[in-house]
Amino acid sequence: MTPNILSIAGSDPSGGAGIQADLKTFSALGCYGMAAITALTAQNTRGVGAVHVPPADFVAAQIDAIFDDITVAAVKIGMLGSAAVVEAVADRLAFYKPPAIVLDPVLAATSGDTLAGEGVEQAIVARLFPLATLVTPNLNEAWRLSGAPRPFGPAQMREAADRLVRLGAKAVLIKGGDAGGETSEDFFLDGATEEILSAPRVNTRNTHGTGCTLSSAIAAFLGRGLPLLDAVAAAKAYLTGALGAAAALNVGTGQGHGPTHHFFALWPKA
């Protein structure tokens, strides 16, 4: 059966990040995608102009509508917008207990624009860390959530991951894409196993939504039955391919960060 994967995240009208990126990723990886929208944004490849966060009870109602009718194989959580929305999402997921939850603690867009209101960081740690199968912060998010020194090297990334596990995360993947260098290295820790996952760095400005794409790919592979570390490795390989093919797209003026090519393996090549 085709796995049904739910994204609980914000909307990106330009299609490169948020639920739009998640749904494209789910489809590209052979899953049926669904979405509960936690925030509406006015953004494009250059930045975020405005954010509207719906009432928390409406977010909860969307989640209820899915679980009341559809079998969910995995959940990906992205932008949540407000502490009240975090609480509502945590309450519903604690009730429904989906088999796998991938938490991407989105605090800012690729452009640097903030996407998290007051109290969101604390609520994510307190309410969602204990529920998540995997937490996938980037370097800045790992630094902010853990309180560790800013993680640029493997030692600092390990310290931040260890702190996040001690804060309640079952497993952590710190994404090293912003660190620079010839390779992109992510650090995985689940309290027992630690591993550095490395891939050649792709020289491209089309990095909008990379975190969304990676976390949703992990959720898709978990929904397809892969073990956690295998799902992480497969998702990283998928993202590398999507970044490498992104130049085939013509989205944006070139002044910002364009999207990755989610369907690089499926669409006819020029």
MIDOSE-1310 file (N, C-alpha, C; in nm, 2 decimals, decimal comma, always signed):
residues 270
mtpn	+0,08/-0,12/+0,00/+0,00/+0,00/+0,00/+0,09/+0,12/+0,00; +0,04/+0,23/-0,07/+0,11/+0,35/-0,07/+0,11/+0,42/+0,07; +0,22/+0,45/+0,13/+0,22/+0,52/+0,26/+0,16/+0,66/+0,25; +0,07/+0,69/+0,35/+0,02/+0,82/+0,37/+0,10/+0,90/+0,47
ilsi	+0,16/+1,02/+0,42/+0,25/+1,09/+0,51/+0,19/+1,23/+0,53; +0,19/+1,28/+0,65/+0,13/+1,40/+0,69/+0,23/+1,51/+0,72; +0,22/+1,62/+0,66/+0,31/+1,74/+0,69/+0,22/+1,83/+0,77; +0,28/+1,87/+0,89/+0,22/+1,98/+0,97/+0,31/+2,09/+0,97
agsd	+0,28/+2,19/+0,89/+0,39/+2,30/+0,86/+0,32/+2,42/+0,80; +0,40/+2,52/+0,78/+0,36/+2,64/+0,71/+0,36/+2,63/+0,56; +0,29/+2,73/+0,50/+0,27/+2,73/+0,35/+0,37/+2,83/+0,29; +0,43/+2,79/+0,18/+0,52/+2,88/+0,10/+0,46/+2,90/-0,03
psgg	+0,40/+3,01/-0,07/+0,33/+3,03/-0,19/+0,43/+3,02/-0,31; +0,56/+3,04/-0,29/+0,65/+3,03/-0,40/+0,68/+2,88/-0,43; +0,64/+2,79/-0,35/+0,65/+2,65/-0,38/+0,78/+2,58/-0,34; +0,88/+2,65/-0,29/+1,01/+2,59/-0,26/+1,03/+2,53/-0,13
agiq	+0,95/+2,58/-0,03/+0,97/+2,53/+0,11/+0,83/+2,50/+0,17; +0,83/+2,47/+0,30/+0,70/+2,45/+0,37/+0,62/+2,33/+0,31; +0,49/+2,33/+0,33/+0,41/+2,22/+0,29/+0,42/+2,19/+0,14; +0,44/+2,30/+0,06/+0,46/+2,27/-0,09/+0,58/+2,18/-0,12
adlk	+0,69/+2,21/-0,05/+0,81/+2,13/-0,07/+0,79/+1,99/-0,01; +0,72/+1,98/+0,10/+0,69/+1,85/+0,16/+0,60/+1,76/+0,07; +0,50/+1,82/+0,02/+0,41/+1,74/-0,07/+0,48/+1,70/-0,20; +0,57/+1,78/-0,25/+0,64/+1,74/-0,37/+0,74/+1,63/-0,34
tfsa	+0,80/+1,64/-0,22/+0,89/+1,53/-0,18/+0,82/+1,40/-0,16; +0,71/+1,41/-0,09/+0,63/+1,28/-0,06/+0,60/+1,22/-0,20; +0,55/+1,30/-0,29/+0,51/+1,24/-0,42/+0,63/+1,19/-0,50; +0,74/+1,26/-0,50/+0,86/+1,21/-0,57/+0,91/+1,08/-0,51
lgcy	+0,88/+1,05/-0,38/+0,93/+0,93/-0,32/+0,83/+0,82/-0,30; +0,72/+0,84/-0,38/+0,62/+0,73/-0,39/+0,52/+0,72/-0,27; +0,50/+0,84/-0,21/+0,40/+0,84/-0,10/+0,29/+0,94/-0,13; +0,18/+0,92/-0,05/+0,06/+1,01/-0,07/+0,07/+1,12/+0,04
gmaa	+0,08/+1,24/-0,01/+0,11/+1,35/+0,08/-0,02/+1,42/+0,13; -0,02/+1,46/+0,26/-0,13/+1,54/+0,32/-0,07/+1,65/+0,40; -0,15/+1,75/+0,43/-0,10/+1,87/+0,50/-0,20/+1,93/+0,59; -0,15/+1,96/+0,71/-0,23/+2,05/+0,81/-0,15/+2,18/+0,82
ital	-0,21/+2,29/+0,78/-0,14/+2,42/+0,76/-0,13/+2,49/+0,89; -0,01/+2,52/+0,94/+0,00/+2,59/+1,07/+0,03/+2,74/+1,05; +0,06/+2,78/+0,93/+0,08/+2,93/+0,91/+0,08/+2,95/+0,76; +0,03/+3,07/+0,73/+0,04/+3,12/+0,59/+0,15/+3,23/+0,58
taqn	+0,23/+3,22/+0,48/+0,34/+3,32/+0,46/+0,32/+3,38/+0,33; +0,37/+3,51/+0,32/+0,38/+3,58/+0,19/+0,53/+3,58/+0,17; +0,58/+3,49/+0,09/+0,73/+3,48/+0,06/+0,76/+3,44/-0,08; +0,88/+3,46/-0,12/+0,93/+3,42/-0,24/+1,08/+3,38/-0,22
trgv	+1,15/+3,37/-0,33/+1,29/+3,32/-0,32/+1,38/+3,43/-0,25; +1,33/+3,55/-0,24/+1,41/+3,66/-0,18/+1,39/+3,68/-0,03; +1,27/+3,63/+0,02/+1,25/+3,65/+0,16/+1,10/+3,64/+0,20; +1,07/+3,67/+0,33/+0,94/+3,66/+0,38/+0,88/+3,80/+0,41
gavh	+0,77/+3,83/+0,35/+0,71/+3,96/+0,37/+0,61/+3,96/+0,48; +0,53/+3,85/+0,50/+0,43/+3,86/+0,61/+0,40/+3,71/+0,65; +0,35/+3,70/+0,77/+0,31/+3,57/+0,83/+0,18/+3,58/+0,90; +0,09/+3,49/+0,87/-0,04/+3,48/+0,94/-0,05/+3,34/+1,00
vppa	-0,07/+3,34/+1,13/-0,08/+3,21/+1,21/-0,23/+3,19/+1,24; -0,29/+3,08/+1,19/-0,43/+3,06/+1,23/-0,45/+3,02/+1,37; -0,57/+3,02/+1,42/-0,60/+2,98/+1,56/-0,55/+2,84/+1,58; -0,50/+2,81/+1,70/-0,45/+2,68/+1,74/-0,56/+2,57/+1,73
dfva	-0,68/+2,61/+1,76/-0,79/+2,51/+1,76/-0,82/+2,47/+1,61; -0,80/+2,56/+1,52/-0,82/+2,52/+1,38/-0,71/+2,43/+1,33; -0,59/+2,45/+1,37/-0,48/+2,36/+1,34/-0,51/+2,22/+1,39; -0,56/+2,22/+1,52/-0,59/+2,09/+1,58/-0,71/+2,02/+1,50
aqid	-0,80/+2,10/+1,45/-0,91/+2,04/+1,38/-0,87/+1,98/+1,25; -0,77/+2,04/+1,18/-0,71/+1,98/+1,06/-0,65/+1,85/+1,09; -0,57/+1,84/+1,20/-0,51/+1,71/+1,23/-0,61/+1,61/+1,27; -0,72/+1,65/+1,34/-0,82/+1,55/+1,37/-0,89/+1,50/+1,25
aifd	-0,91/+1,59/+1,15/-0,98/+1,55/+1,03/-0,90/+1,44/+0,95; -0,77/+1,45/+0,96/-0,68/+1,35/+0,89/-0,69/+1,22/+0,96; -0,66/+1,22/+1,09/-0,65/+1,10/+1,17/-0,78/+1,03/+1,19; -0,89/+1,10/+1,18/-1,03/+1,04/+1,20/-1,06/+0,96/+1,08
ditv	-0,99/+0,98/+0,96/-1,04/+0,91/+0,84/-0,93/+0,84/+0,77; -0,80/+0,87/+0,80/-0,69/+0,82/+0,71/-0,58/+0,76/+0,80; -0,53/+0,65/+0,76/-0,41/+0,58/+0,83/-0,29/+0,66/+0,79; -0,22/+0,71/+0,89/-0,10/+0,79/+0,87/+0,03/+0,71/+0,91
aavk	+0,12/+0,69/+0,81/+0,24/+0,61/+0,83/+0,35/+0,69/+0,89; +0,35/+0,82/+0,87/+0,45/+0,91/+0,93/+0,41/+1,05/+0,93; +0,47/+1,13/+1,02/+0,44/+1,28/+1,03/+0,56/+1,35/+1,02; +0,56/+1,46/+0,94/+0,67/+1,56/+0,94/+0,62/+1,69/+1,00
igml	+0,69/+1,75/+1,09/+0,65/+1,88/+1,15/+0,75/+1,98/+1,11; +0,70/+2,09/+1,06/+0,79/+2,20/+1,02/+0,75/+2,33/+1,10; +0,74/+2,44/+1,03/+0,71/+2,57/+1,09/+0,58/+2,56/+1,17; +0,58/+2,61/+1,30/+0,46/+2,61/+1,38/+0,41/+2,75/+1,42
gsaa	+0,49/+2,85/+1,42/+0,44/+2,99/+1,42/+0,42/+3,04/+1,56; +0,35/+2,97/+1,65/+0,32/+3,02/+1,78/+0,33/+2,91/+1,88; +0,35/+2,95/+2,01/+0,35/+2,85/+2,12/+0,22/+2,78/+2,13; +0,11/+2,85/+2,11/-0,02/+2,79/+2,12/-0,04/+2,68/+2,01
vvea	+0,01/+2,70/+1,89/+0,01/+2,60/+1,79/+0,09/+2,48/+1,82; +0,21/+2,50/+1,88/+0,29/+2,39/+1,93/+0,22/+2,30/+2,02; +0,15/+2,37/+2,12/+0,08/+2,29/+2,22/-0,04/+2,21/+2,16; -0,11/+2,27/+2,06/-0,22/+2,20/+1,99/-0,17/+2,08/+1,92
vadr	-0,06/+2,10/+1,84/+0,00/+1,99/+1,76/+0,05/+1,88/+1,86; +0,12/+1,91/+1,96/+0,16/+1,81/+2,06/+0,05/+1,74/+2,12; -0,06/+1,81/+2,16/-0,17/+1,74/+2,22/-0,23/+1,64/+2,12; -0,25/+1,67/+2,00/-0,32/+1,58/+1,90/-0,23/+1,46/+1,87
lafy	-0,10/+1,49/+1,85/-0,01/+1,38/+1,82/+0,01/+1,28/+1,94; +0,01/+1,34/+2,06/+0,02/+1,25/+2,18/-0,10/+1,16/+2,18; -0,22/+1,21/+2,14/-0,34/+1,14/+2,14/-0,34/+1,03/+2,03; -0,30/+1,06/+1,91/-0,31/+0,97/+1,80/-0,19/+0,87/+1,79
kppa	-0,07/+0,92/+1,84/+0,05/+0,83/+1,84/+0,08/+0,77/+1,70; +0,12/+0,85/+1,60/+0,16/+0,80/+1,47/+0,29/+0,72/+1,49; +0,31/+0,63/+1,39/+0,43/+0,54/+1,41/+0,57/+0,62/+1,40; +0,57/+0,73/+1,33/+0,70/+0,80/+1,32/+0,67/+0,95/+1,31
ivld	+0,75/+1,03/+1,38/+0,74/+1,17/+1,37/+0,88/+1,23/+1,35; +0,89/+1,31/+1,24/+1,02/+1,38/+1,21/+0,99/+1,53/+1,24; +1,07/+1,58/+1,34/+1,05/+1,72/+1,38/+1,16/+1,81/+1,32; +1,12/+1,90/+1,23/+1,22/+2,00/+1,18/+1,19/+2,13/+1,25
pvla	+1,26/+2,17/+1,35/+1,23/+2,29/+1,43/+1,26/+2,42/+1,36; +1,17/+2,45/+1,27/+1,19/+2,57/+1,18/+1,18/+2,70/+1,27; +1,29/+2,77/+1,27/+1,29/+2,90/+1,35/+1,30/+3,02/+1,26; +1,36/+3,00/+1,14/+1,39/+3,11/+1,04/+1,39/+3,05/+0,90
atsg	+1,36/+3,13/+0,80/+1,37/+3,09/+0,66/+1,51/+3,10/+0,62; +1,54/+3,04/+0,50/+1,67/+3,05/+0,44/+1,72/+3,19/+0,42; +1,63/+3,28/+0,40/+1,66/+3,42/+0,39/+1,71/+3,49/+0,52; +1,68/+3,42/+0,63/+1,71/+3,47/+0,76/+1,59/+3,53/+0,84
dtla	+1,47/+3,54/+0,77/+1,35/+3,60/+0,83/+1,30/+3,50/+0,93; +1,26/+3,56/+1,05/+1,21/+3,48/+1,16/+1,08/+3,42/+1,12; +1,05/+3,29/+1,17/+0,93/+3,22/+1,14/+0,87/+3,16/+1,27; +0,92/+3,21/+1,39/+0,88/+3,15/+1,51/+0,85/+3,26/+1,61
gegv	+0,73/+3,26/+1,67/+0,69/+3,36/+1,77/+0,75/+3,34/+1,90; +0,71/+3,42/+2,00/+0,76/+3,41/+2,13/+0,72/+3,28/+2,20; +0,82/+3,22/+2,26/+0,79/+3,09/+2,34/+0,79/+2,97/+2,26; +0,81/+2,98/+2,12/+0,80/+2,86/+2,04/+0,92/+2,77/+2,07
eqai	+1,04/+2,82/+2,08/+1,15/+2,73/+2,11/+1,13/+2,65/+2,24; +1,09/+2,71/+2,34/+1,07/+2,64/+2,47/+0,96/+2,54/+2,46; +0,85/+2,57/+2,39/+0,74/+2,48/+2,37/+0,78/+2,36/+2,29; +0,86/+2,38/+2,18/+0,91/+2,27/+2,10/+0,99/+2,17/+2,18
varl	+1,08/+2,22/+2,26/+1,16/+2,13/+2,35/+1,07/+2,06/+2,45; +0,99/+2,13/+2,52/+0,91/+2,07/+2,62/+0,80/+1,97/+2,57; +0,73/+2,00/+2,46/+0,62/+1,93/+2,42/+0,64/+1,83/+2,30; +0,73/+1,87/+2,21/+0,75/+1,79/+2,09/+0,87/+1,70/+2,09
fpla	+0,98/+1,74/+2,16/+1,09/+1,66/+2,17/+1,06/+1,52/+2,22; +0,98/+1,50/+2,32/+0,95/+1,37/+2,37/+0,87/+1,28/+2,27; +0,80/+1,35/+2,18/+0,71/+1,27/+2,09/+0,79/+1,23/+1,96; +0,89/+1,31/+1,93/+0,96/+1,29/+1,79/+1,05/+1,17/+1,79
tlvt	+1,04/+1,10/+1,67/+1,13/+1,00/+1,64/+1,27/+1,05/+1,61; +1,27/+1,17/+1,54/+1,40/+1,23/+1,51/+1,37/+1,39/+1,50; +1,47/+1,46/+1,55/+1,47/+1,61/+1,55/+1,58/+1,65/+1,45; +1,56/+1,74/+1,36/+1,65/+1,77/+1,25/+1,68/+1,92/+1,25
pnln	+1,75/+1,98/+1,35/+1,79/+2,12/+1,34/+1,90/+2,15/+1,25; +1,91/+2,27/+1,19/+2,03/+2,31/+1,12/+2,12/+2,37/+1,23; +2,24/+2,42/+1,19/+2,34/+2,46/+1,28/+2,28/+2,57/+1,38; +2,22/+2,67/+1,32/+2,17/+2,78/+1,40/+2,06/+2,73/+1,50
eawr	+1,97/+2,64/+1,45/+1,86/+2,59/+1,54/+1,92/+2,50/+1,65; +2,02/+2,42/+1,62/+2,08/+2,34/+1,72/+2,15/+2,43/+1,83; +2,21/+2,53/+1,79/+2,27/+2,63/+1,88/+2,17/+2,69/+1,97; +2,06/+2,74/+1,91/+1,95/+2,81/+1,99/+1,88/+2,71/+2,08
lsga	+1,85/+2,59/+2,03/+1,77/+2,50/+2,11/+1,85/+2,44/+2,23; +1,98/+2,41/+2,20/+2,06/+2,34/+2,30/+2,13/+2,43/+2,40; +2,16/+2,55/+2,36/+2,24/+2,64/+2,44/+2,39/+2,61/+2,43; +2,43/+2,51/+2,34/+2,57/+2,48/+2,33/+2,64/+2,58/+2,24
prpf	+2,77/+2,59/+2,25/+2,85/+2,68/+2,16/+2,81/+2,65/+2,02; +2,81/+2,76/+1,94/+2,76/+2,74/+1,80/+2,83/+2,63/+1,73; +2,76/+2,53/+1,68/+2,83/+2,41/+1,62/+2,87/+2,43/+1,48; +3,01/+2,44/+1,46/+3,06/+2,45/+1,32/+3,14/+2,32/+1,29
gpaq	+3,21/+2,27/+1,39/+3,29/+2,15/+1,36/+3,23/+2,03/+1,42; +3,28/+1,91/+1,39/+3,22/+1,78/+1,44/+3,21/+1,78/+1,60; +3,31/+1,83/+1,67/+3,31/+1,82/+1,81/+3,19/+1,91/+1,87; +3,18/+2,03/+1,81/+3,07/+2,12/+1,86/+2,93/+2,06/+1,82
mrea	+2,92/+2,00/+1,70/+2,80/+1,94/+1,66/+2,76/+1,82/+1,75; +2,86/+1,75/+1,79/+2,83/+1,64/+1,88/+2,79/+1,69/+2,02; +2,85/+1,79/+2,07/+2,81/+1,85/+2,20/+2,66/+1,90/+2,19; +2,63/+1,97/+2,08/+2,49/+2,02/+2,07/+2,39/+1,91/+2,06
adrl	+2,43/+1,80/+1,98/+2,34/+1,69/+1,97/+2,32/+1,62/+2,10; +2,43/+1,60/+2,18/+2,42/+1,54/+2,31/+2,33/+1,62/+2,40; +2,34/+1,75/+2,40/+2,25/+1,83/+2,48/+2,11/+1,82/+2,44; +2,08/+1,81/+2,31/+1,94/+1,80/+2,26/+1,88/+1,66/+2,31
vrlg	+1,97/+1,56/+2,30/+1,92/+1,43/+2,35/+1,89/+1,43/+2,50; +1,97/+1,50/+2,58/+1,95/+1,52/+2,72/+1,83/+1,60/+2,75; +1,79/+1,69/+2,65/+1,67/+1,77/+2,67/+1,54/+1,69/+2,64; +1,56/+1,57/+2,59/+1,44/+1,48/+2,56/+1,43/+1,43/+2,42
akav	+1,51/+1,47/+2,33/+1,51/+1,41/+2,19/+1,55/+1,27/+2,19; +1,48/+1,18/+2,12/+1,52/+1,04/+2,11/+1,64/+1,03/+2,02; +1,64/+1,11/+1,91/+1,74/+1,10/+1,81/+1,75/+1,24/+1,75; +1,87/+1,28/+1,71/+1,90/+1,41/+1,65/+1,98/+1,40/+1,52
likg	+1,95/+1,48/+1,42/+2,03/+1,49/+1,31/+2,06/+1,64/+1,29; +2,18/+1,68/+1,32/+2,22/+1,82/+1,30/+2,27/+1,84/+1,16; +2,21/+1,93/+1,09/+2,24/+1,95/+0,94/+2,35/+2,05/+0,93; +2,46/+2,01/+0,86/+2,58/+2,09/+0,85/+2,59/+2,16/+0,72
gdag	+2,48/+2,18/+0,65/+2,49/+2,24/+0,52/+2,54/+2,38/+0,52; +2,52/+2,46/+0,63/+2,56/+2,60/+0,63/+2,71/+2,61/+0,68; +2,78/+2,50/+0,70/+2,91/+2,51/+0,76/+3,02/+2,55/+0,65; +2,99/+2,53/+0,53/+3,09/+2,55/+0,42/+3,18/+2,43/+0,41
gets	+3,27/+2,44/+0,31/+3,37/+2,33/+0,29/+3,33/+2,25/+0,16; +3,41/+2,15/+0,13/+3,39/+2,08/+0,00/+3,28/+1,97/+0,02; +3,25/+1,93/+0,15/+3,15/+1,83/+0,17/+3,04/+1,89/+0,27; +2,92/+1,84/+0,26/+2,82/+1,87/+0,35/+2,80/+1,76/+0,45
edff	+2,83/+1,78/+0,58/+2,83/+1,68/+0,68/+2,73/+1,70/+0,78; +2,64/+1,60/+0,80/+2,54/+1,60/+0,90/+2,58/+1,51/+1,02; +2,54/+1,54/+1,14/+2,58/+1,46/+1,25/+2,45/+1,39/+1,31; +2,45/+1,26/+1,32/+2,34/+1,18/+1,37/+2,38/+1,12/+1,51
ldga	+2,29/+1,14/+1,61/+2,30/+1,08/+1,74/+2,17/+1,04/+1,79; +2,16/+0,91/+1,84/+2,04/+0,87/+1,91/+2,06/+0,82/+2,05; +2,17/+0,86/+2,11/+2,20/+0,82/+2,25/+2,29/+0,70/+2,25; +2,29/+0,62/+2,15/+2,37/+0,50/+2,14/+2,46/+0,50/+2,02
teei	+2,40/+0,54/+1,91/+2,47/+0,54/+1,78/+2,50/+0,68/+1,74; +2,62/+0,71/+1,69/+2,65/+0,84/+1,64/+2,72/+0,81/+1,50; +2,69/+0,90/+1,41/+2,75/+0,88/+1,27/+2,75/+1,02/+1,20; +2,85/+1,04/+1,12/+2,86/+1,16/+1,04/+2,83/+1,11/+0,90
lsap	+2,72/+1,18/+0,84/+2,68/+1,15/+0,70/+2,73/+1,26/+0,61; +2,82/+1,22/+0,52/+2,88/+1,32/+0,43/+2,84/+1,30/+0,29; +2,83/+1,41/+0,22/+2,80/+1,42/+0,07/+2,87/+1,53/+0,01; +2,91/+1,52/-0,12/+2,97/+1,63/-0,18/+2,89/+1,76/-0,18
rvnt	+2,95/+1,87/-0,15/+2,87/+2,00/-0,15/+2,83/+2,04/-0,29; +2,71/+2,07/-0,31/+2,66/+2,12/-0,44/+2,67/+2,27/-0,45; +2,74/+2,32/-0,54/+2,76/+2,47/-0,56/+2,64/+2,52/-0,63; +2,54/+2,57/-0,55/+2,42/+2,63/-0,61/+2,36/+2,73/-0,51
rnth	+2,29/+2,83/-0,57/+2,21/+2,92/-0,49/+2,06/+2,86/-0,46; +2,03/+2,75/-0,52/+1,90/+2,69/-0,51/+1,89/+2,61/-0,38; +1,89/+2,68/-0,27/+1,89/+2,61/-0,14/+1,76/+2,64/-0,06; +1,67/+2,71/-0,12/+1,54/+2,74/-0,05/+1,46/+2,61/-0,02
gtgc	+1,44/+2,59/+0,10/+1,36/+2,47/+0,14/+1,44/+2,34/+0,16; +1,57/+2,35/+0,17/+1,65/+2,23/+0,18/+1,61/+2,15/+0,31; +1,60/+2,23/+0,42/+1,56/+2,16/+0,54/+1,43/+2,09/+0,54; +1,33/+2,16/+0,48/+1,20/+2,10/+0,46/+1,20/+1,98/+0,38
tlss	+1,28/+1,98/+0,27/+1,29/+1,87/+0,18/+1,36/+1,75/+0,25; +1,46/+1,77/+0,32/+1,53/+1,66/+0,39/+1,45/+1,60/+0,49; +1,38/+1,68/+0,58/+1,30/+1,62/+0,68/+1,18/+1,55/+0,63; +1,12/+1,60/+0,52/+1,00/+1,53/+0,46/+1,05/+1,40/+0,39
aiaa	+1,17/+1,40/+0,33/+1,22/+1,28/+0,27/+1,24/+1,17/+0,38; +1,30/+1,21/+0,49/+1,32/+1,12/+0,60/+1,18/+1,06/+0,64; +1,08/+1,14/+0,66/+0,95/+1,09/+0,70/+0,89/+1,00/+0,59; +0,91/+1,03/+0,46/+0,87/+0,94/+0,36/+0,93/+0,81/+0,36
flgr	+1,06/+0,80/+0,38/+1,14/+0,68/+0,39/+1,10/+0,60/+0,52; +1,08/+0,67/+0,63/+1,03/+0,60/+0,75/+0,89/+0,54/+0,72; +0,80/+0,61/+0,65/+0,67/+0,56/+0,62/+0,68/+0,44/+0,53; +0,78/+0,43/+0,45/+0,80/+0,32/+0,36/+0,87/+0,20/+0,43
glpl	+0,90/+0,22/+0,55/+0,95/+0,11/+0,63/+1,10/+0,10/+0,66; +1,18/+0,20/+0,61/+1,32/+0,19/+0,64/+1,35/+0,22/+0,78; +1,46/+0,15/+0,84/+1,51/+0,19/+0,97/+1,55/+0,34/+0,97; +1,56/+0,39/+1,09/+1,59/+0,54/+1,10/+1,71/+0,58/+1,03
ldav	+1,83/+0,52/+1,06/+1,95/+0,57/+1,00/+1,95/+0,55/+0,85; +1,89/+0,44/+0,80/+1,88/+0,42/+0,66/+1,79/+0,52/+0,59; +1,69/+0,56/+0,66/+1,60/+0,66/+0,61/+1,67/+0,80/+0,60; +1,75/+0,83/+0,70/+1,83/+0,95/+0,70/+1,93/+0,95/+0,58
aaak	+2,00/+0,84/+0,56/+2,10/+0,83/+0,45/+2,03/+0,84/+0,32; +1,92/+0,77/+0,30/+1,84/+0,78/+0,17/+1,79/+0,92/+0,14; +1,74/+0,99/+0,25/+1,69/+1,12/+0,23/+1,81/+1,22/+0,19; +1,92/+1,20/+0,25/+2,04/+1,29/+0,22/+2,08/+1,27/+0,08
aylt	+2,08/+1,15/+0,03/+2,11/+1,12/-0,11/+2,01/+1,18/-0,20; +1,88/+1,17/-0,17/+1,77/+1,24/-0,25/+1,79/+1,39/-0,25; +1,82/+1,45/-0,14/+1,84/+1,60/-0,14/+1,96/+1,64/-0,22; +2,07/+1,56/-0,22/+2,19/+1,59/-0,30/+2,15/+1,59/-0,45
galg	+2,07/+1,49/-0,49/+2,03/+1,48/-0,62/+1,94/+1,60/-0,66; +1,85/+1,64/-0,57/+1,76/+1,75/-0,60/+1,84/+1,89/-0,61; +1,94/+1,90/-0,53/+2,02/+2,02/-0,53/+2,10/+2,02/-0,67; +2,16/+1,91/-0,70/+2,24/+1,90/-0,82/+2,16/+1,93/-0,95
aaaa	+2,03/+1,90/-0,95/+1,95/+1,92/-1,07/+1,88/+2,06/-1,07; +1,90/+2,13/-0,96/+1,81/+2,25/-0,94/+1,83/+2,36/-1,05; +1,95/+2,36/-1,11/+1,97/+2,46/-1,22/+1,88/+2,44/-1,34; +1,81/+2,33/-1,35/+1,72/+2,31/-1,46/+1,59/+2,39/-1,44
lnvg	+1,57/+2,44/-1,32/+1,45/+2,52/-1,29/+1,47/+2,66/-1,31; +1,37/+2,74/-1,34/+1,38/+2,88/-1,36/+1,28/+2,95/-1,27; +1,31/+2,96/-1,14/+1,22/+3,01/-1,04/+1,29/+3,13/-0,97; +1,23/+3,25/-0,98/+1,29/+3,36/-0,91/+1,38/+3,44/-1,00
tgqg	+1,42/+3,56/-0,96/+1,50/+3,65/-1,04/+1,65/+3,62/-1,03; +1,68/+3,53/-0,94/+1,83/+3,51/-0,92/+1,89/+3,59/-0,82; +1,81/+3,68/-0,75/+1,86/+3,76/-0,65/+1,86/+3,69/-0,51; +1,77/+3,59/-0,50/+1,76/+3,52/-0,37/+1,80/+3,37/-0,38
hgpt	+1,73/+3,29/-0,31/+1,76/+3,14/-0,31/+1,65/+3,07/-0,38; +1,68/+3,01/-0,49/+1,58/+2,93/-0,57/+1,55/+2,79/-0,50; +1,45/+2,72/-0,55/+1,42/+2,59/-0,49/+1,50/+2,48/-0,54; +1,50/+2,37/-0,47/+1,56/+2,24/-0,52/+1,46/+2,18/-0,63
hhff	+1,51/+2,08/-0,70/+1,43/+2,01/-0,80/+1,38/+1,88/-0,75; +1,27/+1,88/-0,69/+1,21/+1,77/-0,62/+1,19/+1,65/-0,71; +1,16/+1,68/-0,84/+1,12/+1,57/-0,93/+1,23/+1,54/-1,03; +1,36/+1,56/-0,99/+1,47/+1,55/-1,08/+1,48/+1,41/-1,14
alwp	+1,44/+1,31/-1,06/+1,45/+1,17/-1,11/+1,33/+1,13/-1,20; +1,22/+1,21/-1,20/+1,10/+1,17/-1,27/+1,07/+1,25/-1,39; +1,11/+1,38/-1,40/+1,07/+1,46/-1,51/+1,17/+1,44/-1,63; +1,12/+1,45/-1,75/+1,22/+1,44/-1,86/+1,33/+1,55/-1,86
ka	+1,45/+1,51/-1,89/+1,56/+1,61/-1,89/+1,56/+1,68/-2,02; +1,60/+1,81/-2,01/+1,60/+1,89/-2,13/+1,71/+1,84/-2,23
